[in-house]
Amino acid sequence: MASSSTPQLSSYRSEGISQDSRRPKMSSRKTMVIIPATGARLQDRNYTLRTSDDDENTPLINGRNARRNSQSSIRERDFRQMCSNFWKFLNSKKARMVIKCSLAYFLGSLATFVTPISRLLGHYDGKHMVATFCVYFHPARSAGSMHQATMYALIAFVYSSVVSVGSMALSIAFAEADLIELGHALVLLIFCAGGMGLIGYIKQKKSHPTVSVACSMASISITTILTKEGSVQRAEFKMGKIWQVSMIVAMSIVISNFLAFTLWPTSAITELRQVMTKCTATFSETLNGITHSFLNGSDDEIKATKYATAAENHKTVFTSLLKNLREAKYEHYVLGTEQEYHQEKLLVECLQRLSQNIGGLRSAALTQFSLLRQAQNATNPQAIEVASSPKKRQRNTNHLFTPPDHDSSRYLPSDDSSGDSSSTADGNEDAASDTTSAPISVFKEFINHLGPPMKSLAYTLNLMLDDLPYTTGEKNPHTIQVNPQFEESLKDAIELYELKRSEALATLYRSDEITQSRSLDADADVEEIAASCGYFSYNLLHFAEEMKTFLYILRKLQCLQEGQPRTWEWLKFWKGIFKKKPHADHENIIPTMETVPVKRARTIPNVSPEAKVQFSYKVWKALGVLRRDNIKFSVKVGVGAALYALPAFIPATRPTFSLWRGEWGLVSYMIIMSMTLGQTNNSGEARVLGNLVGALLALVSWILFEKDPYALSVFGWIVCIPCFWIILNWKQATFGRFVLLTYNLSALYAYSLSAKDDDDDDDEGGIDPLIAEIVLHRFVAVTVGVMWGLFVNRMVWPISARQQLRKGLSVLWLRMSLIWYRDPLDMLVEGKSDQKHKNITEEQSLQKALFGLNSVAAVAPHEFRLKGPFPTKEYQKILKANQAILDAFHGMSIMIAKDPNANRREAQILSYTKKERDDLCARISHLFYVLGSSIRIGFPLPENLPNTTRARDRLLAKIFDYRKTVKGIEGEKLDEDLEMLYAYALATARISEGLDESIHNMGLLYGVLEDEMLEF
């Protein structure tokens, strides 16, 4: 944590624009700096945003001493280093989590090997399920995650008990009426198909690892009662097996919780605060690098390794932040500090907004770099030739509101009139010179006026971020200690920045350098420089304003930690029952044509309005829920489970079903079933391979240590260590689980037989287990279950990941087209559209859809494809481009939400630029629509598509023209009124860049028109 003392400003190097002749220069001007820890105001120009690298001052190793070491000392040093590295590995978090899980498995296996514990579970032969449940319900979790997993495990147990008792009761009821066969059919239909189908639906709906574990545990319990235990088939009511399952669940929960909270316990609250500290440190480095690069007019430093590493870690940090926040919720609720959770949630949301502001800063900086680079290279005839080539991209656009991990070194396609522009430039040297020099001169003016106040505010924010939000000392680590002077210092720094910025912009926008007449291209370039510089200054101010909110939340959280009593308000459920829901406030709604509800006729789409609505159509609409993929999936899972369990209810086939342990095939079927073919294929491969490895390990263990509980328990502990490493650290966690599952079903089960259980298991040797037959039966059962799952998923309502990906992208682009069908800025004047799909606020639902498409794209390569390997690279580029587009959408949505109603000047500006904005929106909407249609039908894109570059240049030129019109009349605060249009201009540039990337990759995917496409 950075020291809060006043820095020695005289020790810093003077910083400004590089003296390189290719870059604009800024005069070294003095400005005032506020030190946040003390509130002191210092006026000096000798400070820097950069920090020196420690590596530069690190002394080199004395080479002569190294050469004097003997060979033996070198070996001794290497051995010590190896031991040190091994010890560090054992003390790492990953190794500790594996050790915890292995100990849980070892303790769970004792339920099979230790006779007193085994007797507690009765004389049934399912004692190995304690170890199996410890594999699924492992202790390598934070306290919050353990609370969540325990809750889901108990819910799964209650659900499986209800299904088990209900199936036995139904069977007994029909047996008393001498209709046992009908009773079995209803059990299969209601409890097997319905119960298993509901598990499949919840597993797919939640898509959460802990929920999936609970669903697997419920599947094992239900399958054991329905198909193996025999009470349902004999129409008997026995609670012995249910009691054993309850004891097994209780043992696994106790073992995992005991180890989780006693051996190297981890807290999601502590991890959340650690990640927050990393996040603010990343913000500090990123803000430092972006601002310094912006002032230098070069992206060399922003692309340096130091800042590139921070940018790469940024997205990972935020993913971990959200995960820890969800887990910390359960910890706070159990501790009775739920008010702290609500404040931490606000804190995370604030960090997300700060991240968006940093993304805006980077967008503006990259726009500036691209325009300056274009202007500098234009003096080179070869560069001009490249820039005017219709096959190259004419303008490098920016990245708006994107996390600082996107690459910006690419160019938009040249406009359809680029040839004319090229010929004009060749024929008119004065115009070319004007276009070339204007951006550089305007940028020098901006930096000369805005550079010092921006540098001062960024320096203050940098020092503040280094001290927030939590302490990192050994005494009371990760507690909030906010310097009380921070809020006052930040307030003063913002006021000083606003004053200097207003003065600088008022002087700047009235200067002839900004408002003199130029060509349309030069006007567009000048206005884009103005937009990037102005927008950079806005986002720096917004970042500082958001820091005020950040400090306020921290202050409230500090007060809660210091003296807030524990409440457990969430337990007082009756308060929520009688709490009145707040009424919507209708007084602030402006009655416009857009907000008046439209009464629609009840007609059939794409049919004449005069046509009568048929009853069949009403039925078809009512059954629409059954056409959803998740409902089809749950029905498919349930029916497949019932068909697989059917032999267990037929007297002629039940012996064979029991001999080959069909119940574990059904469990494997339930575990493997996934929504798409790619997911099922991917998990099926890992499960079959894990099944084979587990069977071989069980065979080896029994051959080496037959009936020796000590050796078998130790061997099982050794086997589980690499398996848990796979489960916790590999993407294919199911491979490690199935290795242990098959090992338990074979080795632990064989020892359970040798312990003289009363179950009828003579078919596999009884007290003298035939390990080869046991291993063969389990391997065949699990493999057949996997194959049955693959068959059902392929033959019954197959859901292809590749088709889902194409359909999802099509719907995504079509919805984006609807949003830009109406200019988003029209909301400032006309209000929201009554059609929600045409509002830019819908970007949140689009973001969720894109997140799902990324998951689908990850499993699509696992589907069999005769045409060759799945084009993963092209689809990944399309998804990445659309993520950047949605980041721009989100930025526009945030800007509109900050001030949803236009003032008089903003309404005037919007009216003045409406024609240009409508033209730009129409082109963007058209491109989205064409992309969505093309990928849906698999047809190549047309060769001539509308280009957004010239439309955007005309908009920028129109803004420039408006600035000249109001010069000296009412331009005092014009920059504030143009803030929305600046964001709009940068957002449309980012969207255009994403569209060009998508169009390019669509050409690679569907660029060939085949003959069969044209056949009727």
ZIHU-V11740 format. One record per backbone hydrogen bond with DSSP energy under -1.0 kcal/mol. CO is the residue of the C=O (numbers start at 1). NH is the residue of the N-H. If there is no record, write none. Layout:
co=CO nh=NH
co=CO nh=NH
This chain:
co=7 nh=9
co=8 nh=11
co=9 nh=12
co=20 nh=23
co=31 nh=44
co=33 nh=42
co=35 nh=39
co=40 nh=35
co=42 nh=33
co=45 nh=47
co=54 nh=57
co=55 nh=58
co=62 nh=66
co=63 nh=67
co=64 nh=68
co=70 nh=74
co=71 nh=75
co=72 nh=76
co=73 nh=77
co=74 nh=78
co=75 nh=79
co=76 nh=80
co=77 nh=81
co=78 nh=82
co=79 nh=83
co=80 nh=84
co=81 nh=85
co=82 nh=86
co=83 nh=87
co=84 nh=88
co=85 nh=89
co=86 nh=90
co=87 nh=91
co=89 nh=92
co=92 nh=96
co=93 nh=97
co=94 nh=98
co=95 nh=99
co=96 nh=100
co=97 nh=101
co=98 nh=102
co=99 nh=103
co=100 nh=104
co=101 nh=105
co=102 nh=106
co=103 nh=107
co=104 nh=108
co=105 nh=109
co=108 nh=111
co=109 nh=112
co=109 nh=113
co=110 nh=114
co=114 nh=118
co=115 nh=119
co=116 nh=120
co=119 nh=122
co=126 nh=129
co=127 nh=130
co=128 nh=132
co=129 nh=133
co=130 nh=134
co=131 nh=135
co=132 nh=136
co=133 nh=137
co=136 nh=138
co=139 nh=141
co=142 nh=146
co=143 nh=147
co=144 nh=148
co=145 nh=149
co=146 nh=150
co=147 nh=151
co=148 nh=152
co=149 nh=153
co=150 nh=154
co=151 nh=155
co=152 nh=156
co=153 nh=157
co=154 nh=158
co=155 nh=159
co=156 nh=160
co=157 nh=161
co=158 nh=162
co=159 nh=163
co=160 nh=164
co=161 nh=165
co=162 nh=166
co=163 nh=167
co=164 nh=168
co=165 nh=169
co=166 nh=170
co=167 nh=171
co=168 nh=172
co=169 nh=173
co=170 nh=174
co=171 nh=175
co=172 nh=176
co=174 nh=179
co=175 nh=178
co=179 nh=183
co=180 nh=184
co=181 nh=185
co=182 nh=186
co=183 nh=187
co=184 nh=188
co=185 nh=189
co=186 nh=190
co=187 nh=191
co=187 nh=192
co=188 nh=193
co=189 nh=194
co=192 nh=196
co=193 nh=197
co=194 nh=198
co=195 nh=199
co=196 nh=200
co=197 nh=201
co=198 nh=202
co=199 nh=203
co=200 nh=204
co=201 nh=205
co=202 nh=206
co=203 nh=207
co=208 nh=212
co=209 nh=213
co=210 nh=214
co=211 nh=215
co=212 nh=216
co=213 nh=217
co=214 nh=218
co=215 nh=219
co=216 nh=220
co=217 nh=221
co=218 nh=222
co=219 nh=223
co=220 nh=224
co=221 nh=225
co=222 nh=226
co=223 nh=227
co=224 nh=228
co=224 nh=229
co=230 nh=234
co=231 nh=236
co=239 nh=243
co=240 nh=244
co=241 nh=245
co=242 nh=246
co=243 nh=247
co=244 nh=248
co=245 nh=249
co=246 nh=250
co=247 nh=251
co=248 nh=252
co=249 nh=253
co=250 nh=254
co=251 nh=255
co=252 nh=256
co=253 nh=257
co=254 nh=258
co=255 nh=259
co=256 nh=260
co=257 nh=261
co=259 nh=263
co=266 nh=143
co=267 nh=271
co=268 nh=272
co=269 nh=273
co=270 nh=274
co=271 nh=275
co=272 nh=276
co=273 nh=277
co=274 nh=278
co=275 nh=279
co=276 nh=280
co=277 nh=281
co=278 nh=282
co=279 nh=283
co=280 nh=284
co=281 nh=285
co=282 nh=286
co=283 nh=287
co=284 nh=288
co=285 nh=289
co=286 nh=290
co=287 nh=291
co=288 nh=292
co=289 nh=293
co=290 nh=294
co=291 nh=295
co=292 nh=296
co=293 nh=297
co=293 nh=298
co=299 nh=303
co=301 nh=304
co=304 nh=308
co=305 nh=309
co=306 nh=310
co=307 nh=311
co=308 nh=312
co=309 nh=313
co=313 nh=317
co=314 nh=318
co=315 nh=319
co=316 nh=320
co=317 nh=321
co=318 nh=322
co=319 nh=323
co=320 nh=324
co=321 nh=325
co=322 nh=326
co=323 nh=327
co=324 nh=328
co=325 nh=329
co=327 nh=331
co=328 nh=332
co=329 nh=333
co=330 nh=334
co=331 nh=335
co=332 nh=336
co=332 nh=337
co=336 nh=567
co=337 nh=341
co=338 nh=342
co=339 nh=343
co=340 nh=344
co=341 nh=345
co=342 nh=346
co=343 nh=347
co=344 nh=348
co=345 nh=349
co=346 nh=350
co=347 nh=351
co=348 nh=352
co=349 nh=353
co=350 nh=354
co=351 nh=355
co=352 nh=356
co=353 nh=357
co=354 nh=358
co=355 nh=359
co=356 nh=360
co=357 nh=361
co=358 nh=362
co=359 nh=363
co=360 nh=364
co=361 nh=365
co=362 nh=366
co=363 nh=367
co=364 nh=368
co=365 nh=369
co=366 nh=370
co=367 nh=371
co=368 nh=372
co=369 nh=373
co=370 nh=374
co=371 nh=375
co=372 nh=376
co=373 nh=377
co=374 nh=378
co=377 nh=380
co=380 nh=384
co=381 nh=385
co=382 nh=386
co=383 nh=387
co=384 nh=388
co=389 nh=392
co=392 nh=414
co=395 nh=412
co=403 nh=405
co=408 nh=410
co=415 nh=418
co=417 nh=421
co=418 nh=422
co=419 nh=423
co=420 nh=424
co=421 nh=425
co=422 nh=426
co=423 nh=427
co=424 nh=428
co=428 nh=432
co=429 nh=433
co=430 nh=434
co=431 nh=435
co=432 nh=436
co=433 nh=437
co=434 nh=438
co=437 nh=441
co=438 nh=442
co=439 nh=443
co=440 nh=444
co=441 nh=445
co=442 nh=446
co=443 nh=447
co=444 nh=448
co=445 nh=449
co=446 nh=450
co=447 nh=451
co=450 nh=454
co=451 nh=455
co=452 nh=456
co=453 nh=457
co=454 nh=458
co=455 nh=459
co=456 nh=460
co=457 nh=461
co=458 nh=462
co=459 nh=463
co=460 nh=464
co=461 nh=465
co=462 nh=466
co=464 nh=467
co=466 nh=2
co=471 nh=478
co=479 nh=471
co=483 nh=486
co=485 nh=489
co=486 nh=490
co=487 nh=491
co=488 nh=492
co=489 nh=493
co=490 nh=494
co=491 nh=495
co=492 nh=496
co=493 nh=497
co=494 nh=498
co=495 nh=499
co=496 nh=500
co=497 nh=501
co=498 nh=502
co=499 nh=503
co=500 nh=504
co=501 nh=505
co=502 nh=506
co=503 nh=507
co=504 nh=508
co=505 nh=509
co=508 nh=511
co=511 nh=514
co=511 nh=515
co=512 nh=516
co=519 nh=523
co=520 nh=524
co=521 nh=525
co=522 nh=526
co=523 nh=527
co=524 nh=528
co=525 nh=529
co=526 nh=530
co=527 nh=531
co=528 nh=532
co=529 nh=533
co=530 nh=534
co=531 nh=535
co=532 nh=536
co=533 nh=537
co=534 nh=538
co=535 nh=539
co=536 nh=540
co=537 nh=541
co=538 nh=542
co=539 nh=543
co=540 nh=544
co=541 nh=545
co=542 nh=546
co=543 nh=547
co=544 nh=548
co=545 nh=549
co=546 nh=550
co=547 nh=551
co=548 nh=552
co=549 nh=553
co=550 nh=554
co=551 nh=555
co=552 nh=556
co=553 nh=557
co=554 nh=558
co=555 nh=559
co=556 nh=560
co=557 nh=561
co=558 nh=562
co=559 nh=563
co=560 nh=564
co=568 nh=571
co=569 nh=572
co=571 nh=573
co=572 nh=575
co=574 nh=578
co=601 nh=603
co=604 nh=607
co=608 nh=611
co=614 nh=618
co=615 nh=619
co=616 nh=620
co=617 nh=621
co=618 nh=622
co=619 nh=623
co=621 nh=624
co=623 nh=626
co=624 nh=627
co=625 nh=628
co=628 nh=632
co=629 nh=633
co=630 nh=634
co=631 nh=635
co=632 nh=636
co=633 nh=637
co=634 nh=638
co=635 nh=639
co=636 nh=640
co=637 nh=641
co=638 nh=642
co=639 nh=643
co=640 nh=644
co=641 nh=645
co=645 nh=648
co=646 nh=649
co=650 nh=654
co=653 nh=657
co=654 nh=658
co=655 nh=659
co=656 nh=660
co=657 nh=662
co=658 nh=661
co=661 nh=664
co=662 nh=666
co=663 nh=667
co=664 nh=668
co=665 nh=669
co=666 nh=670
co=667 nh=671
co=668 nh=672
co=669 nh=673
co=676 nh=680
co=677 nh=681
co=678 nh=682
co=679 nh=683
co=680 nh=684
co=681 nh=685
co=682 nh=686
co=683 nh=687
co=684 nh=688
co=685 nh=689
co=686 nh=690
co=687 nh=691
co=688 nh=692
co=689 nh=693
co=690 nh=694
co=691 nh=695
co=692 nh=696
co=693 nh=697
co=694 nh=698
co=695 nh=699
co=696 nh=700
co=697 nh=701
co=698 nh=702
co=699 nh=703
co=700 nh=704
co=701 nh=705
co=705 nh=708
co=708 nh=712
co=709 nh=713
co=710 nh=714
co=711 nh=715
co=712 nh=716
co=713 nh=717
co=714 nh=718
co=715 nh=719
co=716 nh=720
co=719 nh=723
co=720 nh=724
co=721 nh=725
co=722 nh=726
co=723 nh=727
co=724 nh=728
co=725 nh=729
co=726 nh=730
co=731 nh=733
co=733 nh=737
co=734 nh=738
co=735 nh=739
co=736 nh=740
co=737 nh=741
co=738 nh=742
co=739 nh=743
co=740 nh=744
co=741 nh=745
co=742 nh=746
co=743 nh=747
co=744 nh=749
co=746 nh=750
co=747 nh=751
co=748 nh=752
co=749 nh=753
co=750 nh=754
co=753 nh=756
co=759 nh=761
co=761 nh=764
co=761 nh=766
co=762 nh=765
co=764 nh=770
co=765 nh=768
co=769 nh=771
co=770 nh=774
co=771 nh=775
co=772 nh=776
co=773 nh=777
co=774 nh=778
co=775 nh=779
co=776 nh=780
co=777 nh=781
co=778 nh=782
co=779 nh=783
co=780 nh=784
co=781 nh=785
co=782 nh=786
co=783 nh=787
co=784 nh=788
co=785 nh=789
co=786 nh=790
co=787 nh=791
co=788 nh=792
co=789 nh=793
co=790 nh=794
co=791 nh=795
co=792 nh=796
co=799 nh=677
co=800 nh=804
co=801 nh=805
co=802 nh=806
co=803 nh=807
co=804 nh=808
co=805 nh=809
co=806 nh=810
co=807 nh=811
co=808 nh=812
co=809 nh=813
co=810 nh=814
co=811 nh=815
co=812 nh=816
co=813 nh=817
co=814 nh=818
co=815 nh=819
co=816 nh=820
co=823 nh=826
co=824 nh=827
co=825 nh=828
co=826 nh=829
co=826 nh=830
co=827 nh=831
co=828 nh=902
co=835 nh=838
co=836 nh=839
co=839 nh=842
co=840 nh=843
co=841 nh=844
co=842 nh=846
co=843 nh=847
co=844 nh=848
co=845 nh=849
co=846 nh=850
co=847 nh=851
co=848 nh=852
co=849 nh=853
co=850 nh=854
co=851 nh=855
co=852 nh=856
co=853 nh=857
co=854 nh=858
co=856 nh=860
co=859 nh=862
co=860 nh=863
co=865 nh=868
co=870 nh=872
co=871 nh=875
co=872 nh=876
co=873 nh=877
co=874 nh=878
co=875 nh=879
co=876 nh=880
co=877 nh=881
co=878 nh=882
co=879 nh=883
co=880 nh=884
co=881 nh=885
co=882 nh=886
co=883 nh=887
co=884 nh=888
co=885 nh=889
co=886 nh=890
co=887 nh=891
co=888 nh=892
co=889 nh=893
co=890 nh=894
co=891 nh=895
co=892 nh=896
co=893 nh=897
co=894 nh=898
co=903 nh=907
co=904 nh=908
co=905 nh=909
co=906 nh=910
co=907 nh=911
co=908 nh=912
co=909 nh=913
co=913 nh=917
co=914 nh=918
co=915 nh=919
co=916 nh=920
co=917 nh=921
co=918 nh=922
co=919 nh=923
co=920 nh=924
co=921 nh=925
co=922 nh=926
co=923 nh=927
co=924 nh=928
co=925 nh=929
co=926 nh=930
co=927 nh=931
co=928 nh=932
co=929 nh=933
co=930 nh=934
co=931 nh=935
co=932 nh=936
co=933 nh=937
co=934 nh=938
co=934 nh=939
co=948 nh=952
co=949 nh=953
co=950 nh=954
co=951 nh=955
co=952 nh=956
co=953 nh=957
co=954 nh=958
co=955 nh=959
co=956 nh=960
co=957 nh=961
co=958 nh=962
co=959 nh=963
co=960 nh=964
co=961 nh=965
co=962 nh=966
co=966 nh=969
co=966 nh=970
co=973 nh=977
co=974 nh=978
co=978 nh=982
co=979 nh=983
co=980 nh=984
co=981 nh=985
co=982 nh=986
co=983 nh=987
co=984 nh=988
co=985 nh=989
co=986 nh=990
co=987 nh=991
co=988 nh=992
co=989 nh=993
co=990 nh=994
co=991 nh=995
co=992 nh=996
co=993 nh=997
co=994 nh=998
co=995 nh=999
co=996 nh=1000
co=997 nh=1001
co=998 nh=1002
co=999 nh=1003
co=1000 nh=1004
co=1001 nh=1005
co=1002 nh=1006
co=1011 nh=1014
